[in-house]
Amino acid sequence: MIYLILFLAFILRLPLLNSSFWLDEAAQFLESARPLSAQLQIKDDFQPPLMHLLTFFNIRFGILFGLEKTEWWLRLLPSLIPGVITIWAIYQIGLQISNRKTALLSSLFLTTSSFHIFYSQELRPYSLPAMIGTLATWQMLKALKVNKNFIFFLLLSIFGLYASYLYPFLLFSQLAYLLYKKLDFKKIILICSVVFLSFLPWLPKFLEQLQAGQNLRLNMPGWEKVVSLPQFKTLLLVPMKFIFGLSDLQLNFAYIFLALIIFLPIFYFIYLDSKKKNEKLFFFFFLLFLPLATSWLISFLVPVLQAKRVLFLLPLFALLEAILITSHQKKYPHLSKILLSSIIAINLFSTIAYWRKPQLQRENWRALSQEIAQKFPKQSTAIVFSFDNAFAPWIFYDQVDYKTFSTGVFYSNKLPNMAESFKNLSNYRYVLVFDYLRDLTDPDNLVLKTVQDLGFKAVGVLDYPNIGFVRIYSQDKLAFNLI
């Protein structure tokens, strides 16, 4: 049965696997496509290097088959395969702490989760640390059960630190659980020491990335508000995303009703187990609730908590749901069936919605670049970005090699003479200005004013979900009609 579920998991992760890269994925490719000697030069990407190295070798291997720029291939090794392995690993954890029925149910929940499907298809380090964290928890439980050494747990923990900067929240919670299980304190100290020493070589790079992040916040006012949410809303969104996945969460009657159907039975079953001091509940306190709580508290200082960044907690959340259902189904059969059917129904509904609705999918830079190539001649068209350079997905998909102009800074108000920077636009018939991120980088519309001051008139727009407008300017008012 588990192999059938794994096959289903693979099949469900194939639709849209070859969809367009969005901004961060294209940036990941461009960085990983550099020579091996440059793979550790990633100060502007606040991520450890493991994903970069995996993608680097995946690109080189793909060259042998002509797949080095094929989206599905690039996502396969570092994202989709780890996603499927995670499902197998949570099944193994379920066997360790419960029974086969619970293990299968937890793997089925994770298989059909649109949130897990989405990030199993993303060329970013979310699925990878989730796999490592789930495997590490499984190996930790195995070592505890048979009283063997923790070498595999130790190795996986080291890989986890190099996969995600939020992984330490899980690692410290795992060590706290080992302490609770009365593992020899000397062993815990040894594990901590080895893991800490293994990260020391990367520590200078980590501090460099922290400084780069601070500089970005200073150079782009409003950026922090975009990448982070109010603290209490952030904490609420994590379980909501784990339940509803990619659904467009809105505070309306339907979502409130569905949330009550899911969370009231969960809270009630947890309350019943807490009265009995159920040992399994302590497992989830340490491995699920503790890392979530600590990452949330740290976010008051540094906003790190987002549902996708703690994707390594989603498998444990699915296992908690499965255990609560199977352990209470005899005494509360109707409530257990309602919870089970609701979870499966919501998972399937949100997955189908993801497949069907462009607004839930990634930014379609591929289609946009193709439309621009079809409608606008290269020799007479200039592309303008209000950013320090052309956007990564434009670079990835621009097969025509258009002439591009950018402000060269993260915030247009800091550009001393924009008119001088853009004066050569007058040599072109069409000017296409991307609105993407411009509300942050050019809130005073200085780029549009500069283009208009050069004699260009707005003649139309291209509109793509999640990318926004590409504003079309021309010195000839009838130009767009002549394309």
C-alpha positions in Angstrom: 0.0 0.0 0.0 2.8 2.5 0.8 4.2 1.9 -2.7 0.9 2.7 -4.2 0.7 5.9 -2.2 4.3 6.9 -3.3 3.3 6.3 -6.9 0.3 8.5 -6.4 2.5 11.1 -4.8 4.8 11.1 -7.9 1.8 11.3 -10.3 0.2 14.2 -8.4 3.5 16.2 -8.6 3.8 15.9 -12.3 1.2 18.5 -13.5 2.8 21.9 -13.8 6.2 20.5 -13.0 7.4 22.1 -16.2 5.7 25.4 -15.6 7.6 28.7 -15.8 10.2 29.6 -13.3 9.4 32.5 -11.1 11.8 35.2 -9.8 13.5 33.1 -7.0 13.8 30.0 -9.1 15.3 31.7 -12.0 17.8 33.4 -9.6 18.6 30.0 -8.2 19.4 28.7 -11.7 21.5 31.7 -12.6 23.6 31.4 -9.5 23.9 27.6 -9.7 24.9 27.8 -13.4 28.1 29.6 -12.5 31.4 27.8 -12.2 31.9 25.5 -9.2 34.4 28.0 -7.7 31.6 30.6 -7.5 29.0 28.3 -5.8 29.8 29.6 -2.3 29.6 33.2 -3.4 25.9 33.6 -2.4 25.8 36.5 0.0 22.6 38.0 -1.6 20.7 34.8 -1.2 19.9 34.2 2.5 20.2 30.4 2.2 22.9 27.8 3.0 24.8 26.3 0.0 23.5 22.8 -0.2 20.7 23.6 -2.7 23.1 25.6 -4.9 25.6 22.7 -5.0 22.9 20.2 -5.9 21.5 22.4 -8.6 25.0 23.0 -10.0 25.6 19.3 -10.4 22.1 18.7 -11.7 22.7 21.4 -14.4 26.0 19.7 -15.4 24.4 16.3 -15.6 21.5 17.7 -17.6 23.9 19.0 -20.2 24.5 15.4 -21.2 20.9 15.1 -22.3 20.2 18.7 -23.4 18.1 19.3 -20.3 20.2 21.9 -18.5 17.6 24.7 -19.0 14.5 22.4 -18.8 12.3 23.3 -15.8 11.0 19.8 -14.9 14.5 18.4 -15.0 15.9 21.2 -12.8 13.2 20.7 -10.2 13.3 16.9 -10.2 16.4 16.1 -8.2 16.5 18.8 -5.5 12.7 19.2 -5.0 10.4 16.5 -6.4 12.4 13.4 -5.4 13.0 14.8 -1.8 9.2 15.4 -1.6 8.4 11.8 -2.4 11.1 10.5 0.0 9.6 12.7 2.7 6.3 10.8 2.3 8.1 7.5 2.7 10.0 8.8 5.8 6.8 10.0 7.6 5.4 6.5 7.0 8.4 5.1 8.7 8.0 7.5 11.7 4.3 6.5 11.9 5.4 2.8 12.2 7.8 3.7 14.9 5.4 5.6 17.2 2.0 4.1 16.2 0.8 1.5 13.7 0.6 0.7 10.0 -2.8 2.2 9.6 -1.7 5.5 11.1 1.5 5.5 9.1 -0.4 5.0 5.8 -2.9 7.7 6.7 -0.2 10.3 7.4 1.5 9.5 4.2 -1.8 9.9 2.3 -2.4 13.3 3.9 1.0 14.5 2.9 0.6 13.0 -0.6 -2.5 14.9 -1.4 -1.5 18.2 0.4 -1.4 21.0 -2.2 1.1 22.9 -0.1 3.5 20.0 -0.2 2.9 19.4 -3.9 3.6 23.0 -4.7 7.0 23.1 -2.9 7.9 19.7 -4.2 7.9 21.5 -7.6 9.9 24.5 -6.6 13.6 25.0 -7.3 14.2 26.4 -3.8 15.4 24.9 -0.5 12.0 24.0 1.0 11.3 20.4 0.0 15.0 19.4 0.6 15.2 20.3 4.3 11.8 18.8 4.8 13.2 15.5 3.6 16.3 15.8 5.7 14.4 16.7 8.8 11.9 13.9 8.4 14.6 11.3 7.8 16.6 12.7 10.8 13.6 12.3 13.1 13.1 8.7 11.8 16.7 7.8 12.5 16.6 9.5 15.9 13.6 7.3 16.9 15.3 4.2 15.5 18.5 4.9 17.5 16.5 5.5 20.6 14.5 2.3 20.2 17.4 -0.1 19.6 19.9 1.9 21.7 22.4 2.2 18.8 24.6 5.0 17.8 23.2 8.2 16.3 25.6 8.4 13.4 22.9 8.7 10.7 21.0 11.3 12.8 24.2 13.2 13.2 25.0 13.2 9.5 21.5 14.2 8.5 21.6 17.0 11.0 24.7 18.4 9.5 23.1 18.3 6.0 20.1 20.0 7.5 22.1 22.9 8.7 23.5 23.4 5.2 20.0 23.1 3.7 18.0 25.7 5.6 18.7 28.4 8.2 15.5 27.5 10.0 16.6 23.9 10.4 18.3 24.6 13.8 14.8 25.1 15.3 14.0 21.5 14.5 17.4 20.3 15.5 17.3 21.9 18.9 13.8 20.4 19.5 15.1 17.0 18.5 17.9 17.3 21.0 15.4 18.5 23.7 13.4 15.4 23.0 16.5 13.2 23.4 17.1 14.9 26.7 13.4 14.3 27.7 13.9 10.6 26.8 16.9 10.5 29.2 19.5 9.8 26.6 23.0 10.0 28.0 23.8 13.7 28.4 27.3 13.1 27.2 26.0 11.8 23.9 23.8 14.9 23.5 26.8 17.1 24.2 28.8 15.2 21.6 26.1 15.5 19.0 25.8 19.2 19.6 29.6 19.7 19.5 30.0 17.8 16.2 27.1 19.5 14.5 28.3 23.0 15.7 31.8 22.4 14.6 30.6 21.2 11.2 28.9 24.6 10.6 31.9 26.7 11.6 33.4 26.8 8.1 30.2 28.4 6.8 29.8 30.9 9.7 31.7 33.8 8.0 29.5 33.4 4.9 26.4 33.3 7.1 27.4 36.6 8.7 28.1 38.1 5.3 24.5 37.1 4.2 23.1 38.7 7.3 24.8 41.9 6.5 23.6 41.8 2.9 20.0 41.3 4.1 20.4 44.3 6.4 21.7 46.4 3.5 18.7 45.3 1.4 16.3 46.5 4.1 18.1 49.8 4.3 18.2 50.3 0.5 14.7 49.3 -0.2 12.2 50.8 2.2 9.1 48.7 2.6 10.8 45.4 1.6 10.5 44.0 5.2 6.8 44.6 5.2 6.5 42.5 2.0 8.5 39.5 3.1 7.1 39.4 6.6 3.6 39.7 8.1 2.4 40.8 11.6 3.6 38.3 14.1 0.3 36.9 15.3 -1.0 36.6 11.7 2.2 34.8 10.8 1.7 32.2 13.6 -2.0 31.7 12.5 -1.1 31.3 8.9 1.2 28.3 9.4 -1.5 25.8 10.5 -3.9 27.4 8.1 -1.5 26.8 5.2 -0.8 23.3 6.4 -4.6 22.6 6.2 -5.8 24.7 3.3 -2.7 24.6 1.2 -2.7 26.9 -1.8 -6.3 28.1 -1.3 -6.7 31.8 -1.3 -7.4 32.2 2.4 -10.1 34.8 3.1 -11.9 35.7 6.3 -15.4 34.6 5.2 -18.0 32.2 6.4 -16.9 29.3 4.3 -13.3 29.3 5.5 -14.3 29.9 9.1 -16.7 27.0 8.9 -14.2 24.7 7.3 -11.5 25.8 9.8 -13.8 24.9 12.7 -14.6 21.5 11.2 -10.8 20.7 11.1 -9.4 22.5 14.2 -12.2 21.8 16.8 -11.9 18.0 16.6 -8.1 18.3 16.6 -8.1 20.5 19.7 -10.7 18.3 21.4 -8.7 15.1 20.7 -5.5 16.8 21.9 -7.3 17.9 25.1 -8.4 14.3 25.7 -4.9 13.0 25.2 -3.4 15.6 27.4 -5.7 14.5 30.3 -4.3 11.0 29.9 -0.8 12.3 29.6 -0.4 10.4 26.3 3.2 9.8 25.5 2.7 10.5 21.8 1.6 14.0 22.6 4.9 14.7 24.2 6.6 13.6 20.9 4.6 16.2 19.0 5.2 18.9 21.7 8.9 18.6 21.2 9.0 17.9 17.4 6.1 20.0 16.1 5.0 22.7 18.6 8.4 23.6 20.1 10.2 24.4 16.8 7.1 26.4 15.6 7.0 28.4 18.9 10.7 29.1 19.0 10.9 30.2 15.4 7.9 32.5 16.1 9.5 34.0 19.1 12.7 34.7 17.2 10.7 36.4 14.5 10.0 39.2 16.9 13.7 40.0 16.4 14.3 38.7 12.9 11.2 37.9 10.8 12.0 34.4 9.7 8.8 32.5 10.2 6.8 31.6 7.0 4.8 28.4 6.3 7.1 27.4 3.4 10.2 27.9 5.5 9.0 25.5 8.1 7.8 23.0 5.5 9.8 20.4 7.5 7.0 20.6 10.1 4.2 19.7 7.7 4.9 15.9 7.7 4.7 15.8 11.5 1.5 17.8 11.3 0.1 15.2 8.9 1.2 12.5 11.3 -0.5 14.2 14.2 -3.8 14.4 12.3 -3.5 10.7 11.5 -2.8 9.6 15.1 -5.6 11.7 16.5 -8.1 10.2 14.0 -7.0 6.5 14.4 -6.7 6.7 18.2 -10.1 8.1 18.8 -12.1 6.4 16.0 -13.6 3.8 18.2 -14.9 6.1 20.9 -15.7 9.0 18.5 -16.3 7.3 15.1 -18.4 10.1 13.6 -16.1 12.9 14.6 -13.1 11.0 13.4 -14.8 10.3 10.0 -15.7 14.0 9.6 -12.1 15.0 10.3 -10.7 12.4 8.0 -13.1 13.2 5.1 -12.7 16.9 5.5 -8.9 16.7 5.3 -8.9 14.6 2.2 -11.6 16.7 0.6 -9.8 20.0 1.3 -6.5 18.5 0.0 -8.0 17.4 -3.2 -10.0 20.6 -3.8 -7.0 22.8 -3.2 -4.8 20.7 -5.4 -7.3 20.8 -8.3 -7.6 24.6 -7.7 -3.8 24.9 -8.0 -3.9 23.0 -11.3 -6.7 25.1 -12.7 -6.2 28.7 -11.5 -3.3 30.7 -12.9 -3.4 33.1 -9.8 -2.4 30.2 -7.6 0.5 29.1 -9.9 3.9 30.6 -10.3 4.6 33.7 -12.3 4.4 32.9 -16.0 7.6 34.6 -17.3 8.0 32.1 -20.1 4.7 33.0 -21.7 5.2 36.7 -21.2 8.6 36.7 -22.8 7.2 34.7 -25.7 4.4 37.2 -26.2 6.8 40.1 -26.2 9.1 38.3 -28.7 6.1 37.8 -31.0 4.8 41.3 -30.8 7.8 43.6 -30.5 10.8 43.7 -32.9 14.2 43.4 -31.1 15.9 46.3 -33.0 13.2 48.9 -32.0 12.2 47.7 -28.5 13.8 48.5 -25.1 12.9 46.8 -21.8 13.0 48.8 -18.6 13.2 47.5 -15.0 13.1 49.5 -11.9 15.7 47.4 -10.2 19.5 47.0 -9.9 19.5 44.7 -13.0 17.2 42.9 -15.3 15.0 40.4 -13.4 16.4 36.8 -13.3 13.4 35.2 -15.0 13.7 37.7 -17.9 17.3 36.8 -18.3 16.5 33.1 -18.2 13.7 33.3 -20.8 14.8 36.2 -23.1 15.9 34.2 -26.1 15.7 37.3 -28.4 18.3 39.2 -26.3 16.4 42.5 -26.1 18.2 45.7 -25.0 17.5 46.2 -21.3 17.7 49.3 -19.1 17.5 49.3 -15.3 17.8 51.9 -12.6 20.9 50.1 -11.2 19.7 50.6 -7.7 17.1 49.0 -5.4 15.3 52.4 -4.8 14.8 54.8 -7.6 15.0 57.9 -5.3 18.7 57.2 -4.7 19.5 57.5 -8.4 21.1 61.0 -8.9 20.1 61.5 -12.5 17.6 59.1 -14.0 17.1 61.1 -17.2 20.8 60.7 -18.0 20.6 56.9 -17.3 17.6 56.5 -19.7 18.4 59.0 -22.4 19.3 56.3 -25.0 15.6 55.1 -24.8 15.0 57.8 -27.4 16.6 55.5 -30.0 13.8 53.0 -29.7 10.2 52.9 -31.0 8.8 50.9 -28.1 9.6 51.0 -24.5 8.2 48.3 -22.2 8.3 49.1 -18.5 7.7 46.3 -16.0 5.5 47.1 -13.0 6.9 44.0 -11.2 8.2 45.1 -7.7 8.0 48.8 -8.8 5.6 49.7 -6.0 8.7 49.0 -3.7 11.5 50.2 -5.9 9.8 53.2 -7.5 6.9 54.3 -5.4 7.0 57.8 -6.8 6.7 56.6 -10.4 10.0 58.3 -11.4 10.7 55.7 -14.1 7.3 56.3 -15.8 7.8 60.1 -15.5 11.2 59.8 -17.1 9.9 57.7 -20.0 7.1 60.2 -20.6 9.5 63.2 -20.4 11.4 61.5 -23.3 8.3 61.9 -25.5 6.8 58.4 -25.1 3.1 57.9 -24.7 1.3 55.0 -23.1 -0.4 52.8 -25.7 -1.3 49.7 -23.9 -0.4 47.0 -21.3 0.3 43.3 -21.0 -1.2 41.8 -17.9 0.0 38.5 -16.4 -1.2 37.0 -13.1 1.3 37.5 -10.3 3.6 39.5 -12.5 1.3 42.5 -13.1 1.4 45.1 -15.9 4.1 45.5 -18.5 3.4 49.1 -19.7 3.8 49.7 -23.4 5.1 53.1 -24.4 5.8 54.5 -27.9 6.6 57.8 -29.6 4.0 56.9 -32.2 0.5 56.8 -30.7 -0.6 54.4 -33.4 2.4 52.2 -33.1 0.8 49.5 -31.0 -2.0 49.1 -33.5 0.6 48.6 -36.2 2.2 45.6 -34.5 
